[in-house]
């Protein structure tokens, strides 16, 4: 079975994409008009601190729901089953924790300080330029990683969306021909990945996606980002709410899906030697093969393969389906590739759950790489900390907390996001547990399960045009995250490096020009970083999220709530969190069976808990060993009726 | 000389609200993780059917879905009745804008 997105030869997907992009640019144009007559810095980077309920709630929710929500998360559900409900469980309190724990206080203190960025606030609270600069360096370091990864994610989704559009196919073919003719040129060499040829379709989508995001973010600033987030937030929830009933009806009810999952066992990697009907024949990726023995074994090719011109034998990398109930269904409903299996060479079995049914409906869930399963007890606790509390101190959320209009807006926004997350995250678990039953054999390409499921559900329902809208949901998620990160980085550089440290008297015209150019340059660098991006999208997203939490959560909380907190303690907390967290990743690099992307889990705990512990200990110890801040600063932020300071 | 007074009402209210929110998070942790560990980490014996509630494994329903629903209700109640409408003050640019408008208004 193939999964073309829309009818082959149709430009419908391209039209959907163009309409969507036009709407985004229209919002950016309106946002740019709103800049007129207002303080440039406050409006461009903070929307003049007057976001209403819907704008604030949806920009917060859309920034939180990144590409991982619609690519990595569905892939994990597909691969590990119902245990993902426990993995994501703390989202039940994420809205009230991330917005309610510090929201009002951040907003109030930012108003008092006249701060428009997180480092700006920290710098003013402690009267320390060094602390502001340290926060800026850490923000730029982590966000640079994430921006490139999100650019890749957006390009991959756009490529899926446009794959069958004739204009896109023609352009890709022309670029491929260009690449072949100029294989020795500097440009082509730079674009060529370590393994395999240049994927010109990806490069084209990267340019389209990157230029669109950089352009509307630069032109419209924070308000454009917020307005587009609102539109993207609506697209996301609509996508999930359309998919849920379609998935449940097509699988025959949730009970049936869960019972099917209960009988499944994880697939097994294998290499087949096939005899083809002709010399030099080829085997496509994603073809089914059946052995001649009784009962037959079934395999699914995970890569293309071509035989030598002088041979009809070919080796193909495959996955073997091992679940008895899946074998019966696949034999009945799928066509098999015409080839004879000569030999089967099995790779190492999955490390947890091999040949044992029941793991897809229980914890810790099956795992190809870990002997303790996907979610051992210690990691389950870590994730309950991570989702609910780690978001609290992260700069991209904090900057939104500086921008809402008043307390009433905050209360209503928490209420709205509570509904919103309830409508997205748990339904996603249900939809992609159904996906495992409806679409077997995608373990090797689980990141693409969302668009494939959208195509399958809408085609089966006779409304294939809907697939465009459903695939727009993950695209919107990536876009809304990238634009927010882009602005956080550029605002940090312009405000906290240039305006605070290099040229405090810069005119508004200079600051304006600098802000535009910084956003373009930062976006451009991230785009170049995505030309040959690292693999393991979700691992890098987790590294960045947990790293930011380890650095910022404790210092931010004491900044807001502990009058005794001082500069030395907070700098120690930030560095302590950074190095404790990083050390787990480096320990992973040095330990067999682990890697930087798969960090060491000290005492069975995730690196974020180790980082938070390091940060807490360092903050408390150094604060108590050093002198408190002068009284006037404490009075300014903890005393009644203190006026706002004049911003520069 | 006495230490400065920390009597800002927004500080005092948000600190109280933050403690209640942390309590809610902790109660959810105490329900979800131990329940799921007790009932979710054991595979059904061969031939035995996994108990379902509304089509999902019962440990998911009682360990995740039900507390999710209740946590959402409590969050909404806290938004309506616990979190106070505090005056967050004016930013410098708002003060400046108000100053520019006042002579004509």
Interface residues (C-beta under 8 A of the other chain):
Chain A: X38 X39 X42 X48 X49 X82 X83 X85 X86 X89 X90 X91 X92 X93 X95 X96 X97 X100 X101 X102 X104 X105 X107 X108 X110 X111 X112 X114 X253 X254 X255 X256 X257 X258 X259 X262 X356 X357 X358 X359 X361 X362 X363 X364 X377 X380 X381 X384 X388 X389 X406 X407 X408 X410 X411 X412 X414 X415 X418 X419 X422 X426 X430 X560 X561 X563 X631 X634 X635 X637 X638 X639 X640 X642 X643 X644 X645 X646 X647
Chain B: X1 X3 X4 X5 X6 X7 X8 X9 X10 X11 X13 X14 X15 X17 X18 X21 X22 X24 X25 X28 X29 X32 X33 X36 X37 X40 X41 X42 X43 X44 X49 X50 X52 X54 X55 X56 X57 X59 X60 X63 X64 X65 X67 X68 X71 X72 X75 X76 X78 X79 X80 X83 X84 X85 X86 X87 X88 X89 X90 X91 X92 X93 X94 X95 X96
